[in-house]
Amino acid sequence: MITPVRSKFTKAAPLAGVLSKADFLRLYVDEKRTVVQIAETYGVSQDAVFRLRRSYGIPPRRNSRNCRSGRGQFGKLEFSCSPAEMVLLYRAQSLSMEEIGLKFGVSRKAVHRYFKKHQIPAREKKAARRIAVQRNKLPQKKHKILSEYFRHWSPAMAWTMGVLFVRGLVTEDNKNGRKILTVMEKDVELLKLIKRNLGSSHPLIQHFGKQGGLVSHRFEVANVVLVEDLIRLGVSQNRNNRKLQMPVPPEYVSSFVRGVFEGGGDVSRMKFDGLEGKTDRESMVLMIRHRSETILNQIRTMLAESEIQTAGFVIIERNTLLRSLEYYDDQCHKLIRFMYPNTPELCHWPTKRRETARLIEGGT
């Protein structure tokens, strides 16, 4: 008959008499030994080691199941901090959940559970990122852009300014009062060309419709110097009242008008009915559109100096008071050649490129 080996740790010789708290901390915390390993070392059951750990008041390690779930630490946080004190730490002192967890010796997951139970709203991602940047925990993202781009005239600068006179929207941020330039456009290639001219690294933000389809793209710039220069040139917040605040140099008028045309113009064929409903003739028409009558008058004056005459104003959308300068036949040809002296391939939009190419070839 085999006699079972009895443990030397009986009621007369408990585990606590052999394994002190300091030795337990050394094995459990410093050497990262598990409860199973300690039990095998001293020839006792795992329950004996669990009871000894609780009697010494040693919390379970962070990599244990309770620590991962936050169950063991949530009660400690509830006992240590009231909701009012938690709001003070989070709002007034701007501590993060991780920093609060380190302060009370608990995990971030336990702090998040505490917030959820006591209905303490978490910070928005923008606010959290701003605080992290202020504390040098995250690098501040600074997009590159030529901030003084609109201080020196060039063909590309005049074209970009013309497009922004039509497409650009200047708004003011309600939180910090800074001015923001926004361009919304379906054609992403037009925005890429503006980005390239400005030397910008800003991202193009996609906008999707209710059914999930891509609707448009947005280009947004908040550079103070660049936006203020645009406002000084005449790109005001109110599109209906925009006007050029300084004259465009004569050598850059064609580039500016081309930018306005490619930003909000069109070219097409129009049929005019004669007597008895029969088609009398077909004409080519080029339209330059804008909400501001002032800016259209300025463009008309600049083109009149180059002997390009318009047929006049036409209000094409009465709800938005969108107006149009219309140029027919010979004047249309002349304006196309004025904007594109070398080739119509400079025209950005494919539809405009095809129509202007047909015009320059002489088809009316």
N, C-alpha and C positions, 0 to 999 in steps of 0.2 A: 504494500500500500504506500502511495506517494503522499508525503505530507506537504501541503502548500506552504510556500515561503511567506512568512508574515512580514509586513513592513516594519522597519525599525522605528517609524514615526507613529506612535500610538497615542492614546490620550495622555499617557504619562510623559511622552516625549513629543510634543506637538511640533509642527513645521516651523512655527514662529520662533521656537527656541533655537533652531539651527540657522534659519534664514532671516537675517535682520532686514529692516526696511532699507538700509543703505545698500546691502547686497542685492536685495530685490530690485531696487532702482537701477543698479549697475547692470544686472542681467537683462532686465525688461526694457529699460529705456536706452542705456548707453550701448549695450551689445546687441540690442534688437532681438533678443531671444523670445520665442513664442511660449505660450503657456504649456504646450505639449512638451517642448524641449526642457523647460524647467521641471515639469513633473517627472520626466524620465531621468533627469539628472539626480533628483532627490528620492526617486522611487516612491512617489505618491501619485494620487489621482489628480486629474485636472480640476475637479471640484475643490480639492484642498488648496490648489494654487489660486483659483478664482476667489475663494473665501479669504485667503491671506491678502490678496491684492485689495479687495474691498475693505478689509480691516485696516490696512495701511492708508486708505484714502487715495490710492493711485488710480487716475483715470485710464481708460483704455487708450491704446495708441491710436494715432490719426488714421492709420491704414487699416484699422479694424472695421468690421461691418457697421457697427453703431456710429463710428465717426464718419464713414462715408455717407450714411443716410442722414446724419445730423440728429438722430434720436437721442443719443447720449448727451449731446452738447446743448440741445434746445432747452432742456430743463435748467441747465446751468445758466444760460443766457436769460431765461425768464426770471430766475432768482436774483441775478446780478444787476439787471437794468430794467427800469420802467419805460413805458412807451414815450413819456415826455422827455426822459433823458436821451432815449434813442433818437428822437427827432432833433434834439439839440445837437447831438454829435453829427448827425447826417446833414442837417440843413445849415445850422449856424457855423459849425466847424468844418463843414464840407468834407468829412471823412468818407471814404468809400466803404462798401460792405466788407471788403477784404481787410481794410485797416481796422474797422470795428471788431471784426473777428479776431485779429491779432491782439487787440486791446483786452478782450475778455477770454482769450485762449480757446476760441471755438473756430469752426470752419465758416467759410463764406456761405455755404449751403444752409447752415443753422441760422445765420443772420437773415438770409433771404426768406426762410420759413417764418422767422419772427416778424419780418415786415408784412408778410402775407397774412398772418394771423391777426395782427393789430391794424391792418389796413393802412399802412404807411406807404404812400406812393413813392415809387422809385424815380430817380432822375431820368430825364430824356437823354438819349444817346449824345445829342449835341452838347448838352450841359455837362455831362460826364466827361466827354472828350475835352471840353474847354478847361475844366478843372485839372484834368490830367496833364494837359499841355502847360498850364500855369505852374504846375509842380515839377515840370521837366520829366514826367514819367513817360510822355509820348513826344515824339518829334513833331514840331509844328509844320503842317503841310503848307508850303507856299508855292502857289502856281506861278510859273514864269509868264511874263507878258511885257511887251515894250510899253511902259507906262507913258512915255513922252512921244508916242507914235504920231499923234495928231498935232504936234507942234512944228512939223517940218513937211512942207508940201512935196508930193511926188505923185505920179500917175496911180500907183497902188493905194496911196493914202486917200486921194480924191475919190477913187472908185469905192473904197470901203466906207468913206463918209457918206457917199450918195446912197449906198445900200442901207446904212444905219438910219439915215433920214426917213426912210420908208419903213423898214422892218424893226428898227431898234425901239425898245421901250425902256424908259428910265423910271424906276420906282424907288421908294424910300423904305428902308427896313424899319418896322415899328419898334423893334427892341433897342437898336443902337443908333438909329437915325442916319445910317450911311446910305449913299446912293448906289443903286445896282443897275447895271445895263443888262437887259435880257433880249435875246433874239429867238423867236419861235419860228420854225420853218419845217415844212415837210421834206424839202430837198436837202439832204444832209451834205451834199457836195458844196452847196453855197456856204453853209456854216464852216465846212472844212477850209474853204478858201479864205473866209474872214479870219479864222484861227491862224492860218499860215501867215497872212499879212501882218497880224498883230503879234506874231511870235509867241502865241499863247499855248500853255500846256493844260488849260482848263478842260475838263471832260465835257462831252456832249451827252446830255441826259435825254433818255428816250421816254416818250409818253405813249401809253397804250389806251385804247378805247375800252368801252364796257365789254365788248365781245372778245377782247384780248388782242386785237390787231394793232399794229404800230400806227399811230396817228401823226406824230410830229417829233421833232428834236428841239432841244433847248440849249442855247449857249448863254452862259451867265458869267458876268465879270463884276467884281466889287472893288476894283482898283480905284482908289480915291483920285489920283492924279489924272488917269485916263478918262474917267467919267466926268470929272469937272471940266476937262478940256473939251469934251464933246458938248456939254451943256453950254460952254462959252461959245462954241461954234454955232449953236442953234438947235441941237437935239434936246429940246425941252421935254418935260414930263407930259405935257399936253400935246398930243400929235396934231390936234386941230389948229393950234396957234404957232406951229413951228415956222421959223424963217431963218435964213442965213444971216448970222450976226456980223460976218466979215466977207468981203468979196472973194470969189474964187479967182485965182490968177488965170489970165486968158489961156495960158498953155495947158491948164489942167481942167478947163471947162468940159471938154469932150469926155474925159474920164469920169468926172462927177455926174454928168448927165447919163452916161452909160450905167453907172451904179444905181441911179434912181430908176432907170428903165428896167434893169435886170432885177431890181428889188420889188418893183410894183408896176411894171408896164406890160404891154402885150403888142403883138403885131399879127394882123390877120387880113383876110379878104372880106369885103363887104359888098353885097349886091344891092343896087338901088333900082326900085321898081319904076317903070315908066307908065305910059298911058295904058289903060285897059288891063292892068295887072301884069303886063309883060316886063321881063327883065330888060332894063334900059342899058345898064353898064355895070361893070364890076371894078371896084377900086381897092387898092391896098391902103390900109390905115395902120398907123402906129400910134399907140396910146400910152401916155405917161400919167400914172394915177397917183394921187395923194389926197389926204383929207384937208390939208392946209391950202387955202387959195393963195396965201401970200407966197409960199415956196414955189407954187406953180407959176405965179406971175414973175418971180425972179428968174425961173428957168426960161420962161418965154422971152424975157428981156435979153438974157444971155444968148439965146439961140437967134433972136432977131438981129443981134449985132453980127452974127455970121450969115445973115440973109436967109434964115430958115424961118418961115412964117407958119403959124398954126391956124387951124380953122376955128379955134375958140374953145371955150369951156363947155363941158357937158357933165351934168350931175348924173352919174350912173347908178348910185345907190342913195335914195333919199333918206333912209333911216340913219345911215352913218355919214351922210353928206360927203361921200367919196366923189371927188372930182377927177376929171380927165382932160389932158391936153391932147388934141387929135391932129395928126399930120397925115395928109392924103397925097397919094400919087407922087408927083415930082418932089414935093416937100418931104414926103416920106423917104424917098430915095436919097435925097440930100442929107437928111438927118441920119440915116443909116451909115452913109459914107463918112459923115462927120464923127459919129461915135466909133466906127470901125474903119479907120483910114486904110488899113492894110488888108485885113481879112475878116469875114464875119465869124470865123472860128473862135475869136476872142469872146464871143457872146457865151455866157455861162450856161443858160438853160437849153437843153436839146431842142425843145419846140421852137424857141426863139432863134436858135442857130439855124434850123432848117428854113424858117420863114425869111430870116434876113439874108441867107445865102440865095434864096430864090429871088429876093428883091434886087440884090446886087447883080445877079445874072441878067436882070432886065425884064423879068416876066411880070406883066401887070394884068 
